[in-house]
Amino acid sequence: MLLAATAASLFASVLGAVWLLHPADSFFHAKQTATLIAALTSGDTATRVFLITALGALATGAASLSGALGRRGTMAGAALLTLVLGAGFGSSATLTSAGYLLALCMPLLLVGLLVQVIRRYPAARWTFGVPALVLLAGAAVLGREALGNLATTFVAQLAGQGANLFGPLLLLLLALLWAAVTIRCARGTEFVARATSWVTRHRRVFTLIAACGPLPYALARLTWFTPWPIFGGDAAADPATRIWGITLSSGAWLGAVLTMGLLRPWGENFPRWVPWLAGRPVPVMAAALPAGAVAAMLCFTAVPLLVQAAASERSFLMALVFPCWLWGPALALAAWGYVGHRRITGPSGIIRTPAPSPHSGS
């Protein structure tokens, strides 16, 4: 992990130097993707700070790999880099990019889910699976013109905003890698052990709060089908925009369902409709890593989003529809509690009990 963080820091250093030499290409000059540092200073200053941070990360990684910093030094440096990269360079564009990429995948995920329902659940095959698949296909045929307009518009925007999508994802990846280094260095300490025990005991509350996090956004997008669209304006009346809105909403609903998987049995053992993996234990990191990454993204987005909301006339509504300030920490604690719970139950979900002492009967 340290090697990956160092390599990513090297790439970021080169990219930061290119942005400094060619300011017009810098991610920080895009107003719609302004980070907290760029908003407080300027695009040029943010580019310089980013380059300095990337070079500092590269130096930290090199010193840690050589053993010069030691465990505590590496942990302190990684934590500082995570804070600067996450809070200082966090952007609402990060959440937007991730949400749009997930929304693009939702139609394929939905079709795949319906196919598996038809294959694996005979009782629901004709009552739900086939009718839902036919309904989906019919909707695609009837709305082919709106879908075509949506695809054309989105591809054009993607081509024009490619750098603005790449920039926030790069910053997120860099912050995540250094956050992972921090966690690896902190593992095994007495403080972390006590904290893990407490978080595991309260994981149900954290998970339920986290599962409610995406629901305000999901419901807001569904208002585009009513006369009172939230954050839609006049564009919400366009059929293509409404289709895109329901796609974004479905991604948020998926996030809520997957979060509940941190509590449910199918979050510990794959359900029978999952191809090739049915009945097998879910690897702990297969659930914890995505949840932790999303939690970090939400936490990094919270501060700039609140700053953006404060400057808006509908600041309270924005803070309610995008509750990253609550959703992110709750999801992080939920993922932490999931890891602690799985360590207690073991890979199969069965609670571990201490082995009897060989002298217990004597």
C-alpha positions as CSV (number, residue, x, y, z in Angstrom):
1,M,0.0,0.0,0.0
2,L,2.8,2.4,0.8
3,L,4.5,1.6,-2.5
4,A,1.2,2.3,-4.3
5,A,0.8,5.6,-2.5
6,T,4.3,6.6,-3.3
7,A,3.9,5.8,-7.0
8,A,0.6,7.7,-7.1
9,S,2.3,10.7,-5.5
10,L,5.0,10.6,-8.2
11,F,2.4,10.7,-10.9
12,A,0.6,13.5,-9.1
13,S,3.9,15.5,-8.8
14,V,4.4,15.2,-12.5
15,L,0.8,16.2,-13.2
16,G,1.0,19.1,-10.8
17,A,4.2,20.4,-12.6
18,V,2.3,20.2,-15.9
19,W,-0.6,22.1,-14.5
20,L,1.7,24.7,-13.1
21,L,3.4,25.2,-16.5
22,H,0.1,25.1,-18.4
23,P,-2.5,26.8,-16.1
24,A,-5.3,26.6,-18.6
25,D,-5.2,22.8,-18.3
26,S,-5.2,22.8,-14.5
27,F,-8.2,21.1,-12.8
28,F,-8.2,23.8,-10.2
29,H,-9.1,26.5,-12.8
30,A,-12.5,25.0,-13.5
31,K,-15.0,27.0,-11.5
32,Q,-17.5,24.2,-11.3
33,T,-15.0,21.9,-9.7
34,A,-13.4,24.4,-7.4
35,T,-11.8,22.7,-4.3
36,L,-11.8,24.3,-0.8
37,I,-8.3,25.7,-1.3
38,A,-9.1,27.0,-4.7
39,A,-12.3,28.7,-3.4
40,L,-10.4,30.3,-0.6
41,T,-7.5,31.4,-2.7
42,S,-7.2,31.0,-6.5
43,G,-6.7,28.4,-9.1
44,D,-3.0,29.3,-9.4
45,T,-2.4,29.1,-5.6
46,A,-4.3,25.8,-5.4
47,T,-2.1,24.3,-8.2
48,R,1.0,25.4,-6.4
49,V,-0.2,23.9,-3.1
50,F,-1.1,20.7,-4.8
51,L,2.3,20.4,-6.3
52,I,4.0,21.0,-3.0
53,T,1.7,18.5,-1.3
54,A,2.4,15.9,-4.0
55,L,6.1,16.4,-3.6
56,G,5.8,16.1,0.1
57,A,3.9,12.9,-0.3
58,L,6.6,11.6,-2.6
59,A,9.3,12.5,-0.1
60,T,7.2,10.9,2.8
61,G,6.8,7.7,0.8
62,A,10.4,7.5,-0.2
63,A,11.6,8.1,3.4
64,S,9.1,5.5,4.7
65,L,10.1,2.9,2.2
66,S,13.8,3.3,3.2
67,G,12.9,2.9,6.9
68,A,14.0,6.4,7.8
69,L,10.7,7.5,9.3
70,G,9.6,4.5,11.2
71,R,6.1,3.4,11.9
72,R,5.0,6.5,13.9
73,G,6.6,8.9,11.5
74,T,4.9,7.2,8.6
75,M,1.6,7.2,10.3
76,A,1.9,10.9,11.2
77,G,2.9,11.9,7.7
78,A,0.2,9.8,6.1
79,A,-2.5,11.2,8.4
80,L,-1.4,14.8,7.6
81,L,-1.4,14.1,3.8
82,T,-4.8,12.5,4.1
83,L,-6.1,15.6,5.9
84,V,-4.7,18.0,3.3
85,L,-5.6,16.0,0.3
86,G,-9.0,15.1,1.6
87,A,-10.2,18.3,3.2
88,G,-8.2,20.8,1.3
89,F,-8.6,19.4,-2.1
90,G,-12.0,17.7,-1.6
91,S,-14.6,18.8,-4.1
92,S,-18.3,18.3,-4.7
93,A,-17.2,17.3,-8.2
94,T,-15.8,14.1,-6.7
95,L,-19.3,13.1,-5.5
96,T,-20.8,14.2,-8.9
97,S,-18.2,12.1,-10.9
98,A,-18.8,9.0,-8.8
99,G,-22.5,9.4,-8.9
100,Y,-22.6,9.8,-12.7
101,L,-20.4,6.8,-13.2
102,L,-22.6,4.7,-11.0
103,A,-25.7,5.9,-12.8
104,L,-24.2,4.8,-16.1
105,C,-23.9,1.3,-14.7
106,M,-27.4,1.1,-13.2
107,P,-29.2,-0.1,-16.3
108,L,-26.8,-3.0,-16.8
109,L,-26.9,-3.9,-13.1
110,L,-30.7,-3.9,-13.2
111,V,-30.9,-6.1,-16.2
112,G,-28.3,-8.5,-14.7
113,L,-30.3,-8.6,-11.4
114,L,-33.6,-9.4,-13.2
115,V,-31.9,-12.2,-15.3
116,Q,-30.6,-13.7,-12.1
117,V,-34.0,-13.6,-10.5
118,I,-35.4,-15.4,-13.5
119,R,-32.6,-18.0,-13.3
120,R,-32.5,-18.6,-9.6
121,Y,-36.0,-18.0,-8.2
122,P,-38.6,-20.1,-9.9
123,A,-41.4,-18.7,-7.7
124,A,-40.6,-15.1,-8.7
125,R,-39.8,-15.9,-12.3
126,W,-43.2,-15.2,-13.8
127,T,-44.6,-13.0,-11.0
128,F,-41.7,-10.5,-11.0
129,G,-38.7,-11.3,-13.1
130,V,-40.1,-11.7,-16.6
131,P,-42.8,-9.0,-16.2
132,A,-40.2,-6.5,-14.9
133,L,-37.8,-7.4,-17.7
134,V,-40.6,-7.0,-20.3
135,L,-41.6,-3.7,-18.7
136,L,-38.0,-2.4,-18.8
137,A,-37.6,-3.4,-22.5
138,G,-40.9,-1.8,-23.4
139,A,-40.0,1.4,-21.6
140,A,-36.7,1.4,-23.5
141,V,-38.5,1.1,-26.8
142,L,-41.1,3.7,-26.1
143,G,-38.6,6.1,-24.7
144,R,-35.9,5.5,-27.4
145,E,-36.0,9.1,-28.6
146,A,-35.4,10.5,-25.1
147,L,-32.8,7.9,-24.4
148,G,-31.0,8.8,-27.7
149,N,-31.0,12.5,-26.8
150,L,-29.8,11.7,-23.3
151,A,-26.9,9.5,-24.6
152,T,-25.9,12.2,-27.2
153,T,-25.9,15.0,-24.6
154,F,-24.1,12.9,-22.0
155,V,-21.4,11.8,-24.4
156,A,-20.8,15.4,-25.6
157,Q,-20.6,16.6,-22.0
158,L,-18.2,13.8,-21.1
159,A,-15.9,14.6,-24.0
160,G,-15.9,18.3,-23.0
161,Q,-15.5,17.7,-19.3
162,G,-13.2,14.7,-19.3
163,A,-10.5,16.5,-17.3
164,N,-13.0,17.7,-14.8
165,L,-14.1,14.1,-14.2
166,F,-10.5,12.8,-14.1
167,G,-9.2,15.5,-11.7
168,P,-11.4,14.8,-8.7
169,L,-11.1,11.0,-9.0
170,L,-7.3,11.4,-9.0
171,L,-7.4,13.5,-5.9
172,L,-9.7,11.0,-4.3
173,L,-7.5,8.1,-5.1
174,L,-4.4,9.8,-3.8
175,A,-6.2,10.7,-0.5
176,L,-7.5,7.1,-0.2
177,L,-4.1,5.6,-0.6
178,W,-2.6,7.7,2.1
179,A,-5.6,7.1,4.3
180,A,-5.0,3.3,3.9
181,V,-1.4,3.8,4.8
182,T,-2.5,5.6,8.0
183,I,-4.9,2.8,8.9
184,R,-2.3,0.1,8.3
185,C,0.2,1.9,10.6
186,A,-2.4,2.3,13.3
187,R,-3.5,-1.3,13.3
188,G,-2.6,-3.3,16.4
189,T,-2.3,-0.4,18.8
190,E,-4.2,-0.5,22.1
191,F,-6.2,2.6,21.3
192,V,-7.5,1.1,18.0
193,A,-8.4,-2.1,19.7
194,R,-10.5,-0.4,22.3
195,A,-12.1,1.9,19.7
196,T,-12.9,-1.1,17.4
197,S,-14.6,-2.9,20.3
198,W,-16.8,0.2,21.0
199,V,-17.6,0.8,17.3
200,T,-18.5,-2.9,16.9
201,R,-21.0,-2.8,19.8
202,H,-22.8,0.2,18.2
203,R,-22.4,-0.8,14.6
204,R,-26.2,-1.3,14.1
205,V,-27.0,2.4,14.9
206,F,-24.1,3.6,12.6
207,T,-25.2,1.4,9.7
208,L,-28.9,2.4,9.9
209,I,-27.9,6.1,9.9
210,A,-25.5,5.5,7.0
211,A,-28.2,3.6,5.0
212,C,-30.5,6.7,5.4
213,G,-27.8,9.0,4.0
214,P,-28.5,8.6,0.3
215,L,-32.3,8.6,0.7
216,P,-32.9,12.4,0.7
217,Y,-31.1,12.6,-2.7
218,A,-32.9,9.6,-4.1
219,L,-36.3,11.2,-3.1
220,A,-35.3,14.6,-4.5
221,R,-34.5,13.1,-7.9
222,L,-37.9,11.4,-7.9
223,T,-39.6,14.8,-7.5
224,W,-38.6,15.5,-11.1
225,F,-41.7,13.5,-12.0
226,T,-43.9,15.9,-10.0
227,P,-44.9,19.5,-10.5
228,W,-42.4,20.5,-7.7
229,P,-39.0,19.3,-8.8
230,I,-36.1,19.8,-6.4
231,F,-32.9,21.1,-8.0
232,G,-34.4,20.4,-11.4
233,G,-35.8,23.7,-12.5
234,D,-37.4,23.9,-16.0
235,A,-35.0,21.2,-17.3
236,A,-36.8,18.6,-15.1
237,A,-39.8,18.7,-17.5
238,D,-37.6,17.3,-20.3
239,P,-38.1,13.5,-20.7
240,A,-34.4,12.8,-21.1
241,T,-33.7,14.8,-17.9
242,R,-36.3,12.8,-16.1
243,I,-34.8,9.5,-17.3
244,W,-31.4,10.7,-16.1
245,G,-33.0,11.7,-12.8
246,I,-34.5,8.3,-12.1
247,T,-31.2,6.7,-13.0
248,L,-29.4,8.8,-10.5
249,S,-32.1,8.0,-7.9
250,S,-31.7,4.3,-8.5
251,G,-28.0,4.6,-7.8
252,A,-28.7,6.2,-4.5
253,W,-31.3,3.5,-3.6
254,L,-28.6,0.9,-4.5
255,G,-26.2,2.6,-2.0
256,A,-28.8,2.4,0.8
257,V,-29.4,-1.4,0.1
258,L,-25.7,-2.2,-0.1
259,T,-25.1,-0.3,3.2
260,M,-27.8,-2.5,4.9
261,G,-25.7,-5.5,3.7
262,L,-23.2,-4.6,6.4
263,L,-25.8,-5.8,8.8
264,R,-27.7,-8.5,6.9
265,P,-26.6,-12.2,6.5
266,W,-26.1,-11.7,2.7
267,G,-23.4,-9.2,3.7
268,E,-21.4,-12.1,5.2
269,N,-22.4,-14.9,2.8
270,F,-23.1,-14.5,-0.9
271,P,-26.9,-15.1,-1.7
272,R,-27.7,-17.9,-4.1
273,W,-28.5,-15.6,-7.0
274,V,-24.8,-14.4,-7.2
275,P,-23.2,-16.4,-10.0
276,W,-20.3,-18.7,-9.1
277,L,-20.1,-17.4,-5.5
278,A,-23.5,-18.4,-4.0
279,G,-23.2,-19.6,-0.4
280,R,-19.5,-18.7,-0.1
281,P,-18.3,-16.3,2.6
282,V,-18.0,-12.7,1.5
283,P,-14.4,-11.6,1.9
284,V,-14.3,-9.0,4.6
285,M,-12.4,-6.5,2.4
286,A,-14.8,-7.0,-0.5
287,A,-17.4,-5.2,1.6
288,A,-15.3,-3.0,3.8
289,L,-13.0,-1.5,1.2
290,P,-15.8,-0.1,-1.1
291,A,-17.7,1.1,2.0
292,G,-14.6,2.8,3.4
293,A,-13.8,4.4,0.0
294,V,-17.3,5.8,-0.3
295,A,-17.2,7.0,3.3
296,A,-13.9,8.8,2.7
297,M,-15.2,10.4,-0.5
298,L,-18.3,11.7,1.4
299,C,-16.1,13.0,4.3
300,F,-13.8,14.7,1.9
301,T,-16.8,16.3,0.1
302,A,-18.6,17.4,3.2
303,V,-16.6,20.6,3.9
304,P,-16.6,22.1,0.4
305,L,-20.2,21.1,0.0
306,L,-21.2,22.9,3.2
307,V,-19.2,26.0,2.1
308,Q,-21.0,25.8,-1.3
309,A,-24.3,25.4,0.5
310,A,-23.6,28.4,2.8
311,A,-23.3,30.6,-0.3
312,S,-26.6,29.4,-1.7
313,E,-30.1,30.8,-1.0
314,R,-31.2,27.2,-0.2
315,S,-28.4,26.3,2.1
316,F,-30.5,24.3,4.5
317,L,-32.1,22.3,1.6
318,M,-28.7,21.5,0.1
319,A,-27.3,20.3,3.5
320,L,-30.4,18.1,3.8
321,V,-30.4,16.6,0.3
322,F,-26.6,16.1,0.4
323,P,-26.0,15.1,4.1
324,C,-22.3,14.2,3.5
325,W,-21.5,15.8,6.9
326,L,-23.5,12.9,8.6
327,W,-23.5,10.2,5.9
328,G,-19.7,10.0,5.5
329,P,-18.7,9.6,9.2
330,A,-21.7,7.2,9.8
331,L,-20.7,5.0,6.8
332,A,-17.0,5.0,8.0
333,L,-18.1,3.8,11.4
334,A,-20.4,1.2,9.9
335,A,-17.6,-0.2,7.8
336,W,-15.3,-0.2,10.8
337,G,-17.9,-2.0,12.9
338,Y,-18.5,-4.6,10.1
339,V,-14.7,-5.4,10.1
340,G,-14.8,-5.8,13.9
341,H,-17.9,-8.0,13.7
342,R,-16.4,-10.2,11.1
343,R,-13.3,-10.7,13.1
344,I,-15.5,-12.0,16.0
345,T,-17.7,-14.2,13.8
346,G,-15.0,-15.5,11.5
347,P,-15.2,-15.9,7.7
348,S,-18.2,-18.2,7.8
349,G,-20.3,-15.9,10.0
350,I,-20.2,-18.3,13.0
351,I,-19.2,-16.8,16.3
352,R,-15.8,-17.9,17.3
353,T,-15.3,-19.5,20.7
354,P,-12.0,-20.0,22.5
355,A,-10.5,-23.5,22.1
356,P,-10.8,-25.5,25.3
357,S,-7.6,-25.8,27.3
358,P,-5.9,-29.2,27.2
359,H,-5.9,-29.2,31.0
360,S,-9.5,-28.0,31.5
361,G,-10.8,-31.4,32.5
362,S,-8.0,-32.3,34.9
